[in-house]
Amino acid sequence: MKYINELNEGDRLSDVYLCKFRQQAVTRNGKPYINVILQDRTGTLDAKIWEPNSVGIADFDTLDYIYVFGEVSRYQGALQASLKNVKVVQEGEYIPSDYLPVSKYDIKEMYKELMAVIATVKNTYLNTLLTKLFVEDKAFAKRFSENSAAKSIHHGFVGGLLQHTLAVTRLCKFYAKAYPMLNHDLLVSAALLHDIGKVREISAFPQNDYTDAGQLLGHIMIGSEMIGEIARTIPDFPEKLLRELQHCILAHHGELEYGSPKKPALMEAMALNLADNTDARMETMTELLENQTSESADEWLGYNRIFESNIRRAGDWQ
């Protein structure tokens, strides 16, 4: 198939894509048309069906896999497709992995690394909690491995939550060595657990959208509650340890305006916030630069609202 990132103005479109979004609309003149967003693993493409009642347009809905025929043009600086034919394809007529963004790292190998990290946590209560969640709860382990870490911005792909969690945990293990006052077991456990609420905040692919619980509570509150639920099944789990662990989760965004119910009051919570923010921002920058359309490293990408700066790739000075 021809992936979306390979399309150019003037190309003919003749392939199967995931319908990420479908909406009826009308032009200023009152003529009906259909807005469509097509998706594959490389990105999305805005598309229009200007003749929705024509014979070649079959009934389809959001999250259907559809064969489309049309032409690619450019509108207001962005590529856009005009679709002439659409039909729904059935399971077996497409390869799902072609349509979902996936981590560049092997998911099974990443989960093995996560298991190895759990083994370094010597505190009996924390190790038991981690084992109950990541080892014994098979349904959670599968969901955690496949979930994204965000709807957009960073790690918005299959395996993104696992990839982000490991990156944050690696940074926290480095901090624990560099700053001996940090409690290694508390910090590493908090790193592994800091985003577990996202399995309930964000729906699985291909939807990858906020759930009702995600909209109403958010992953920080959900994650803290999940930890409390598991801890209460472990005999004699120390209440003080549970409070400290939950505090790290509740404070890991660092600031109230960034969604944290609490600001860091423990050194471990502060370290977790720094690690989480580092990986989120570095991955966001990585994804921006990887999606750079120009081959020139000297091209400025324009103002970015996340970084509040005009950005570009550094030169290769080797």
C-alpha positions as YAML, in Angstrom:
chain: A
units: angstrom
residues:
- id: 1
  name: MET
  ca: [0.00, 0.00, 0.00]
- id: 2
  name: LYS
  ca: [1.00, 3.64, -0.35]
- id: 3
  name: TYR
  ca: [1.28, 5.19, 3.08]
- id: 4
  name: ILE
  ca: [-0.06, 8.64, 3.83]
- id: 5
  name: ASN
  ca: [3.40, 10.11, 4.42]
- id: 6
  name: GLU
  ca: [4.34, 9.05, 0.87]
- id: 7
  name: LEU
  ca: [1.49, 10.94, -0.81]
- id: 8
  name: ASN
  ca: [2.05, 14.09, -2.84]
- id: 9
  name: GLU
  ca: [-0.14, 16.66, -4.51]
- id: 10
  name: GLY
  ca: [-1.56, 15.24, -7.74]
- id: 11
  name: ASP
  ca: [-1.37, 11.58, -6.67]
- id: 12
  name: ARG
  ca: [-4.24, 9.19, -7.25]
- id: 13
  name: LEU
  ca: [-5.51, 7.53, -4.10]
- id: 14
  name: SER
  ca: [-6.44, 3.87, -4.49]
- id: 15
  name: ASP
  ca: [-6.01, 1.84, -1.33]
- id: 16
  name: VAL
  ca: [-7.44, 0.78, 2.02]
- id: 17
  name: TYR
  ca: [-7.30, 3.12, 5.02]
- id: 18
  name: LEU
  ca: [-8.84, 3.35, 8.47]
- id: 19
  name: CYS
  ca: [-11.68, 5.86, 8.72]
- id: 20
  name: LYS
  ca: [-10.58, 7.76, 11.81]
- id: 21
  name: PHE
  ca: [-13.47, 10.24, 11.60]
- id: 22
  name: ARG
  ca: [-16.65, 10.76, 9.56]
- id: 23
  name: GLN
  ca: [-19.05, 13.68, 9.73]
- id: 24
  name: GLN
  ca: [-21.91, 14.98, 7.60]
- id: 25
  name: ALA
  ca: [-21.59, 18.64, 6.65]
- id: 26
  name: VAL
  ca: [-22.97, 21.26, 4.25]
- id: 27
  name: THR
  ca: [-21.28, 23.86, 2.11]
- id: 28
  name: ARG
  ca: [-22.09, 27.56, 2.37]
- id: 29
  name: ASN
  ca: [-24.50, 26.99, -0.50]
- id: 30
  name: GLY
  ca: [-26.32, 24.30, 1.44]
- id: 31
  name: LYS
  ca: [-24.93, 21.36, -0.54]
- id: 32
  name: PRO
  ca: [-24.27, 18.24, 1.59]
- id: 33
  name: TYR
  ca: [-20.83, 16.63, 1.72]
- id: 34
  name: ILE
  ca: [-18.90, 14.35, 4.09]
- id: 35
  name: ASN
  ca: [-15.77, 15.16, 6.10]
- id: 36
  name: VAL
  ca: [-13.46, 12.18, 6.50]
- id: 37
  name: ILE
  ca: [-10.11, 11.67, 8.20]
- id: 38
  name: LEU
  ca: [-8.15, 8.72, 6.82]
- id: 39
  name: GLN
  ca: [-5.44, 7.09, 8.92]
- id: 40
  name: ASP
  ca: [-2.59, 4.64, 8.56]
- id: 41
  name: ARG
  ca: [0.43, 4.02, 10.75]
- id: 42
  name: THR
  ca: [2.28, 7.01, 9.29]
- id: 43
  name: GLY
  ca: [-0.37, 9.65, 9.98]
- id: 44
  name: THR
  ca: [-3.72, 11.06, 8.92]
- id: 45
  name: LEU
  ca: [-5.15, 12.70, 5.81]
- id: 46
  name: ASP
  ca: [-8.11, 15.04, 5.56]
- id: 47
  name: ALA
  ca: [-10.57, 13.96, 2.86]
- id: 48
  name: LYS
  ca: [-13.87, 15.16, 1.42]
- id: 49
  name: ILE
  ca: [-16.71, 13.37, -0.33]
- id: 50
  name: TRP
  ca: [-18.37, 16.07, -2.40]
- id: 51
  name: GLU
  ca: [-20.97, 13.73, -3.93]
- id: 52
  name: PRO
  ca: [-22.13, 11.64, -0.96]
- id: 53
  name: ASN
  ca: [-25.20, 10.29, -2.77]
- id: 54
  name: SER
  ca: [-23.36, 8.96, -5.81]
- id: 55
  name: VAL
  ca: [-23.43, 5.24, -6.64]
- id: 56
  name: GLY
  ca: [-19.76, 4.80, -5.81]
- id: 57
  name: ILE
  ca: [-20.11, 5.89, -2.17]
- id: 58
  name: ALA
  ca: [-21.11, 2.97, 0.04]
- id: 59
  name: ASP
  ca: [-22.32, 3.33, 3.63]
- id: 60
  name: PHE
  ca: [-19.45, 3.46, 6.11]
- id: 61
  name: ASP
  ca: [-18.78, 4.75, 9.59]
- id: 62
  name: THR
  ca: [-15.99, 5.90, 11.89]
- id: 63
  name: LEU
  ca: [-13.43, 3.13, 12.60]
- id: 64
  name: ASP
  ca: [-14.40, 1.15, 9.49]
- id: 65
  name: TYR
  ca: [-11.58, 0.06, 7.20]
- id: 66
  name: ILE
  ca: [-12.46, 1.43, 3.78]
- id: 67
  name: TYR
  ca: [-11.17, 1.16, 0.24]
- id: 68
  name: VAL
  ca: [-11.05, 4.63, -1.28]
- id: 69
  name: PHE
  ca: [-10.43, 5.97, -4.75]
- id: 70
  name: GLY
  ca: [-9.78, 9.64, -5.33]
- id: 71
  name: GLU
  ca: [-7.25, 12.39, -5.94]
- id: 72
  name: VAL
  ca: [-4.84, 14.23, -3.66]
- id: 73
  name: SER
  ca: [-4.67, 18.01, -3.84]
- id: 74
  name: ARG
  ca: [-3.46, 20.80, -1.59]
- id: 75
  name: TYR
  ca: [-5.74, 23.12, 0.35]
- id: 76
  name: GLN
  ca: [-4.44, 25.96, 2.55]
- id: 77
  name: GLY
  ca: [-0.99, 24.42, 2.56]
- id: 78
  name: ALA
  ca: [-2.04, 20.91, 3.60]
- id: 79
  name: LEU
  ca: [-2.74, 17.79, 1.56]
- id: 80
  name: GLN
  ca: [-6.39, 16.86, 1.11]
- id: 81
  name: ALA
  ca: [-8.10, 14.05, -0.77]
- id: 82
  name: SER
  ca: [-11.29, 14.21, -2.82]
- id: 83
  name: LEU
  ca: [-12.92, 10.77, -2.72]
- id: 84
  name: LYS
  ca: [-14.91, 9.42, -5.67]
- id: 85
  name: ASN
  ca: [-15.42, 5.83, -4.51]
- id: 86
  name: VAL
  ca: [-15.68, 4.31, -1.04]
- id: 87
  name: LYS
  ca: [-16.48, 0.79, 0.10]
- id: 88
  name: VAL
  ca: [-16.09, -1.02, 3.41]
- id: 89
  name: VAL
  ca: [-13.59, -3.90, 3.45]
- id: 90
  name: GLN
  ca: [-13.85, -6.92, 5.72]
- id: 91
  name: GLU
  ca: [-11.46, -8.43, 8.23]
- id: 92
  name: GLY
  ca: [-8.79, -10.37, 6.38]
- id: 93
  name: GLU
  ca: [-8.67, -7.84, 3.55]
- id: 94
  name: TYR
  ca: [-6.23, -5.61, 5.41]
- id: 95
  name: ILE
  ca: [-3.31, -5.86, 7.85]
- id: 96
  name: PRO
  ca: [-4.20, -3.99, 11.08]
- id: 97
  name: SER
  ca: [-0.59, -3.07, 11.83]
- id: 98
  name: ASP
  ca: [-0.52, -0.99, 8.64]
- id: 99
  name: TYR
  ca: [-3.05, 1.40, 10.15]
- id: 100
  name: LEU
  ca: [-2.00, 1.87, 13.74]
- id: 101
  name: PRO
  ca: [1.10, 3.80, 14.83]
- id: 102
  name: VAL
  ca: [3.39, 1.43, 16.74]
- id: 103
  name: SER
  ca: [6.46, 1.95, 18.93]
- id: 104
  name: LYS
  ca: [9.78, 1.61, 17.11]
- id: 105
  name: TYR
  ca: [10.89, -0.70, 19.94]
- id: 106
  name: ASP
  ca: [9.87, -4.34, 20.36]
- id: 107
  name: ILE
  ca: [6.99, -4.48, 22.85]
- id: 108
  name: LYS
  ca: [7.86, -7.93, 24.22]
- id: 109
  name: GLU
  ca: [11.47, -6.92, 24.82]
- id: 110
  name: MET
  ca: [10.36, -3.74, 26.58]
- id: 111
  name: TYR
  ca: [8.08, -5.73, 28.87]
- id: 112
  name: LYS
  ca: [10.96, -8.09, 29.69]
- id: 113
  name: GLU
  ca: [12.98, -5.04, 30.73]
- id: 114
  name: LEU
  ca: [10.09, -3.89, 32.91]
- id: 115
  name: MET
  ca: [10.05, -7.30, 34.62]
- id: 116
  name: ALA
  ca: [13.78, -7.02, 35.27]
- id: 117
  name: VAL
  ca: [13.29, -3.60, 36.86]
- id: 118
  name: ILE
  ca: [10.63, -4.98, 39.21]
- id: 119
  name: ALA
  ca: [13.17, -7.52, 40.43]
- id: 120
  name: THR
  ca: [15.44, -4.67, 41.60]
- id: 121
  name: VAL
  ca: [12.74, -3.45, 44.02]
- id: 122
  name: LYS
  ca: [13.65, -5.19, 47.29]
- id: 123
  name: ASN
  ca: [10.95, -3.74, 49.55]
- id: 124
  name: THR
  ca: [8.54, -6.66, 50.07]
- id: 125
  name: TYR
  ca: [5.38, -4.58, 50.00]
- id: 126
  name: LEU
  ca: [6.28, -2.58, 46.89]
- id: 127
  name: ASN
  ca: [7.54, -5.65, 45.04]
- id: 128
  name: THR
  ca: [4.33, -7.52, 45.87]
- id: 129
  name: LEU
  ca: [2.22, -4.61, 44.63]
- id: 130
  name: LEU
  ca: [4.16, -4.39, 41.36]
- id: 131
  name: THR
  ca: [3.99, -8.16, 40.87]
- id: 132
  name: LYS
  ca: [0.23, -8.29, 41.46]
- id: 133
  name: LEU
  ca: [-0.30, -5.62, 38.80]
- id: 134
  name: PHE
  ca: [2.30, -6.22, 36.10]
- id: 135
  name: VAL
  ca: [2.76, -10.00, 36.43]
- id: 136
  name: GLU
  ca: [-0.37, -11.60, 37.87]
- id: 137
  name: ASP
  ca: [-2.99, -9.36, 36.24]
- id: 138
  name: LYS
  ca: [-2.70, -10.64, 32.65]
- id: 139
  name: ALA
  ca: [-5.50, -8.43, 31.33]
- id: 140
  name: PHE
  ca: [-3.81, -5.31, 32.72]
- id: 141
  name: ALA
  ca: [-0.40, -6.39, 31.40]
- id: 142
  name: LYS
  ca: [-1.81, -6.78, 27.88]
- id: 143
  name: ARG
  ca: [-3.60, -3.45, 27.99]
- id: 144
  name: PHE
  ca: [-0.59, -1.65, 29.47]
- id: 145
  name: SER
  ca: [1.67, -3.08, 26.75]
- id: 146
  name: GLU
  ca: [-0.60, -1.94, 23.92]
- id: 147
  name: ASN
  ca: [-1.90, 1.40, 25.20]
- id: 148
  name: SER
  ca: [-0.66, 4.79, 24.11]
- id: 149
  name: ALA
  ca: [0.57, 7.34, 26.62]
- id: 150
  name: ALA
  ca: [-1.49, 10.13, 25.09]
- id: 151
  name: LYS
  ca: [-4.16, 10.91, 22.53]
- id: 152
  name: SER
  ca: [-1.66, 13.27, 20.93]
- id: 153
  name: ILE
  ca: [1.47, 15.30, 21.84]
- id: 154
  name: HIS
  ca: [3.87, 12.42, 22.72]
- id: 155
  name: HIS
  ca: [3.92, 8.59, 22.74]
- id: 156
  name: GLY
  ca: [0.55, 8.49, 20.97]
- id: 157
  name: PHE
  ca: [1.09, 5.01, 19.52]
- id: 158
  name: VAL
  ca: [0.68, 1.33, 20.35]
- id: 159
  name: GLY
  ca: [3.26, 0.55, 23.03]
- id: 160
  name: GLY
  ca: [3.68, 4.24, 23.82]
- id: 161
  name: LEU
  ca: [2.69, 3.90, 27.47]
- id: 162
  name: LEU
  ca: [5.19, 1.09, 28.02]
- id: 163
  name: GLN
  ca: [7.95, 2.94, 26.16]
- id: 164
  name: HIS
  ca: [7.37, 6.13, 28.16]
- id: 165
  name: THR
  ca: [7.21, 4.27, 31.47]
- id: 166
  name: LEU
  ca: [10.52, 2.53, 30.82]
- id: 167
  name: ALA
  ca: [12.22, 5.77, 29.80]
- id: 168
  name: VAL
  ca: [11.03, 7.51, 32.96]
- id: 169
  name: THR
  ca: [12.11, 4.54, 35.08]
- id: 170
  name: ARG
  ca: [15.61, 4.51, 33.54]
- id: 171
  name: LEU
  ca: [16.01, 8.19, 34.41]
- id: 172
  name: CYS
  ca: [14.78, 7.57, 37.95]
- id: 173
  name: LYS
  ca: [17.28, 4.72, 38.44]
- id: 174
  name: PHE
  ca: [20.01, 7.12, 37.30]
- id: 175
  name: TYR
  ca: [18.80, 9.74, 39.77]
- id: 176
  name: ALA
  ca: [18.81, 7.16, 42.58]
- id: 177
  name: LYS
  ca: [22.51, 6.45, 41.91]
- id: 178
  name: ALA
  ca: [23.44, 10.12, 41.50]
- id: 179
  name: TYR
  ca: [21.56, 11.26, 44.62]
- id: 180
  name: PRO
  ca: [21.88, 8.60, 47.36]
- id: 181
  name: MET
  ca: [19.34, 10.35, 49.59]
- id: 182
  name: LEU
  ca: [16.61, 9.17, 47.22]
- id: 183
  name: ASN
  ca: [14.78, 6.00, 48.26]
- id: 184
  name: HIS
  ca: [15.43, 3.72, 45.27]
- id: 185
  name: ASP
  ca: [12.51, 1.35, 45.83]
- id: 186
  name: LEU
  ca: [9.96, 4.11, 46.36]
- id: 187
  name: LEU
  ca: [11.17, 6.13, 43.37]
- id: 188
  name: VAL
  ca: [11.41, 3.20, 40.95]
- id: 189
  name: SER
  ca: [8.02, 1.85, 42.03]
- id: 190
  name: ALA
  ca: [6.47, 5.29, 41.53]
- id: 191
  name: ALA
  ca: [8.08, 5.52, 38.09]
- id: 192
  name: LEU
  ca: [6.65, 2.17, 37.04]
- id: 193
  name: LEU
  ca: [3.22, 3.11, 38.37]
- id: 194
  name: HIS
  ca: [2.98, 6.82, 37.59]
- id: 195
  name: ASP
  ca: [0.86, 6.49, 34.44]
- id: 196
  name: ILE
  ca: [-1.06, 3.24, 35.05]
- id: 197
  name: GLY
  ca: [-4.27, 5.27, 35.17]
- id: 198
  name: LYS
  ca: [-3.94, 5.84, 31.43]
- id: 199
  name: VAL
  ca: [-5.20, 2.32, 30.73]
- id: 200
  name: ARG
  ca: [-8.57, 3.60, 31.98]
- id: 201
  name: GLU
  ca: [-8.20, 7.21, 30.87]
- id: 202
  name: ILE
  ca: [-7.52, 6.46, 27.19]
- id: 203
  name: SER
  ca: [-9.39, 3.84, 25.17]
- id: 204
  name: ALA
  ca: [-7.56, 1.16, 23.20]
- id: 205
  name: PHE
  ca: [-6.65, 1.59, 19.54]
- id: 206
  name: PRO
  ca: [-8.01, 2.31, 17.04]
- id: 207
  name: GLN
  ca: [-10.17, 4.72, 19.09]
- id: 208
  name: ASN
  ca: [-7.33, 6.01, 21.29]
- id: 209
  name: ASP
  ca: [-9.63, 8.63, 22.80]
- id: 210
  name: TYR
  ca: [-10.55, 9.81, 26.28]
- id: 211
  name: THR
  ca: [-13.04, 7.65, 28.18]
- id: 212
  name: ASP
  ca: [-15.72, 9.04, 30.50]
- id: 213
  name: ALA
  ca: [-13.47, 8.22, 33.46]
- id: 214
  name: GLY
  ca: [-10.60, 9.96, 31.71]
- id: 215
  name: GLN
  ca: [-12.64, 13.10, 31.12]
- id: 216
  name: LEU
  ca: [-14.10, 13.21, 34.62]
- id: 217
  name: LEU
  ca: [-11.17, 12.03, 36.77]
- id: 218
  name: GLY
  ca: [-7.96, 11.90, 34.72]
- id: 219
  name: HIS
  ca: [-5.16, 9.35, 34.86]
- id: 220
  name: ILE
  ca: [-3.49, 10.80, 37.96]
- id: 221
  name: MET
  ca: [-6.51, 10.31, 40.20]
- id: 222
  name: ILE
  ca: [-7.37, 6.98, 38.57]
- id: 223
  name: GLY
  ca: [-3.82, 5.69, 39.04]
- id: 224
  name: SER
  ca: [-3.74, 6.69, 42.71]
- id: 225
  name: GLU
  ca: [-7.03, 4.86, 43.29]
- id: 226
  name: MET
  ca: [-5.75, 1.74, 41.50]
- id: 227
  name: ILE
  ca: [-2.67, 1.67, 43.73]
- id: 228
  name: GLY
  ca: [-4.83, 2.00, 46.84]
- id: 229
  name: GLU
  ca: [-7.08, -0.85, 45.68]
- id: 230
  name: ILE
  ca: [-4.13, -3.21, 45.19]
- id: 231
  name: ALA
  ca: [-2.36, -2.18, 48.41]
- id: 232
  name: ARG
  ca: [-5.46, -3.01, 50.44]
- id: 233
  name: THR
  ca: [-5.26, -6.63, 49.20]
- id: 234
  name: ILE
  ca: [-1.71, -6.97, 50.60]
- id: 235
  name: PRO
  ca: [-1.69, -7.88, 54.31]
- id: 236
  name: ASP
  ca: [-0.13, -5.22, 56.58]
- id: 237
  name: PHE
  ca: [0.82, -2.88, 53.74]
- id: 238
  name: PRO
  ca: [2.23, 0.14, 55.64]
- id: 239
  name: GLU
  ca: [-0.15, 3.09, 55.51]
- id: 240
  name: LYS
  ca: [2.72, 5.58, 55.52]
- id: 241
  name: LEU
  ca: [4.38, 3.85, 52.55]
- id: 242
  name: LEU
  ca: [1.08, 3.86, 50.66]
- id: 243
  name: ARG
  ca: [0.63, 7.58, 51.30]
- id: 244
  name: GLU
  ca: [4.15, 8.32, 50.07]
- id: 245
  name: LEU
  ca: [3.67, 6.22, 46.94]
- id: 246
  name: GLN
  ca: [0.32, 7.80, 46.16]
- id: 247
  name: HIS
  ca: [1.80, 11.26, 46.75]
- id: 248
  name: CYS
  ca: [4.43, 10.59, 44.08]
- id: 249
  name: ILE
  ca: [1.66, 9.71, 41.64]
- id: 250
  name: LEU
  ca: [-0.52, 12.69, 42.57]
- id: 251
  name: ALA
  ca: [2.41, 15.12, 42.25]
- id: 252
  name: HIS
  ca: [4.17, 13.76, 39.17]
- id: 253
  name: HIS
  ca: [3.03, 16.59, 36.87]
- id: 254
  name: GLY
  ca: [4.78, 18.99, 39.22]
- id: 255
  name: GLU
  ca: [2.44, 21.95, 39.14]
- id: 256
  name: LEU
  ca: [-1.25, 22.44, 39.89]
- id: 257
  name: GLU
  ca: [-1.78, 24.12, 36.52]
- id: 258
  name: TYR
  ca: [-0.37, 21.03, 34.79]
- id: 259
  name: GLY
  ca: [-2.96, 18.75, 36.38]
- id: 260
  name: SER
  ca: [-1.24, 17.62, 39.56]
- id: 261
  name: PRO
  ca: [-3.59, 17.62, 42.58]
- id: 262
  name: LYS
  ca: [-0.48, 18.15, 44.74]
- id: 263
  name: LYS
  ca: [2.94, 19.73, 44.27]
- id: 264
  name: PRO
  ca: [5.95, 17.52, 45.13]
- id: 265
  name: ALA
  ca: [6.61, 17.36, 48.86]
- id: 266
  name: LEU
  ca: [9.00, 14.39, 48.75]
- id: 267
  name: MET
  ca: [12.38, 14.27, 47.04]
- id: 268
  name: GLU
  ca: [11.21, 11.14, 45.23]
- id: 269
  name: ALA
  ca: [8.14, 12.94, 43.90]
- id: 270
  name: MET
  ca: [10.33, 15.77, 42.63]
- id: 271
  name: ALA
  ca: [12.67, 13.33, 40.88]
- id: 272
  name: LEU
  ca: [9.71, 11.56, 39.28]
- id: 273
  name: ASN
  ca: [8.33, 14.86, 38.01]
- id: 274
  name: LEU
  ca: [11.68, 15.78, 36.45]
- id: 275
  name: ALA
  ca: [12.02, 12.37, 34.78]
- id: 276
  name: ASP
  ca: [8.45, 12.40, 33.48]
- id: 277
  name: ASN
  ca: [8.80, 15.92, 32.07]
- id: 278
  name: THR
  ca: [12.19, 15.14, 30.50]
- id: 279
  name: ASP
  ca: [10.96, 12.12, 28.58]
- id: 280
  name: ALA
  ca: [7.70, 13.77, 27.54]
- id: 281
  name: ARG
  ca: [9.48, 16.81, 26.13]
- id: 282
  name: MET
  ca: [12.32, 14.88, 24.49]
- id: 283
  name: GLU
  ca: [9.88, 12.48, 22.82]
- id: 284
  name: THR
  ca: [7.71, 15.39, 21.66]
- id: 285
  name: MET
  ca: [10.75, 17.03, 20.08]
- id: 286
  name: THR
  ca: [11.84, 13.71, 18.57]
- id: 287
  name: GLU
  ca: [8.44, 13.20, 16.93]
- id: 288
  name: LEU
  ca: [8.41, 16.76, 15.60]
- id: 289
  name: LEU
  ca: [11.83, 16.37, 13.99]
- id: 290
  name: GLU
  ca: [11.09, 12.89, 12.65]
- id: 291
  name: ASN
  ca: [8.01, 14.29, 10.92]
- id: 292
  name: GLN
  ca: [9.99, 17.14, 9.35]
- id: 293
  name: THR
  ca: [9.07, 17.13, 5.67]
- id: 294
  name: SER
  ca: [12.11, 19.02, 4.43]
- id: 295
  name: GLU
  ca: [15.42, 17.24, 3.96]
- id: 296
  name: SER
  ca: [17.19, 20.40, 5.05]
- id: 297
  name: ALA
  ca: [18.17, 20.42, 8.73]
- id: 298
  name: ASP
  ca: [18.48, 24.20, 8.53]
- id: 299
  name: GLU
  ca: [14.76, 24.69, 7.91]
- id: 300
  name: TRP
  ca: [12.89, 26.21, 10.83]
- id: 301
  name: LEU
  ca: [9.71, 24.32, 11.68]
- id: 302
  name: GLY
  ca: [7.85, 27.39, 12.91]
- id: 303
  name: TYR
  ca: [6.48, 28.38, 16.29]
- id: 304
  name: ASN
  ca: [5.51, 25.47, 18.51]
- id: 305
  name: ARG
  ca: [2.98, 26.18, 21.27]
- id: 306
  name: ILE
  ca: [4.26, 23.37, 23.49]
- id: 307
  name: PHE
  ca: [7.82, 24.69, 23.60]
- id: 308
  name: GLU
  ca: [6.79, 28.33, 23.03]
- id: 309
  name: SER
  ca: [9.63, 28.65, 20.56]
- id: 310
  name: ASN
  ca: [10.52, 28.43, 16.89]
- id: 311
  name: ILE
  ca: [12.48, 25.20, 16.54]
- id: 312
  name: ARG
  ca: [14.72, 23.35, 14.09]
- id: 313
  name: ARG
  ca: [17.16, 20.43, 14.00]
- id: 314
  name: ALA
  ca: [20.80, 21.06, 14.91]
- id: 315
  name: GLY
  ca: [23.42, 20.59, 12.17]
- id: 316
  name: ASP
  ca: [25.46, 17.42, 11.85]
- id: 317
  name: TRP
  ca: [28.93, 18.53, 12.96]
- id: 318
  name: GLN
  ca: [30.63, 15.15, 13.01]
...
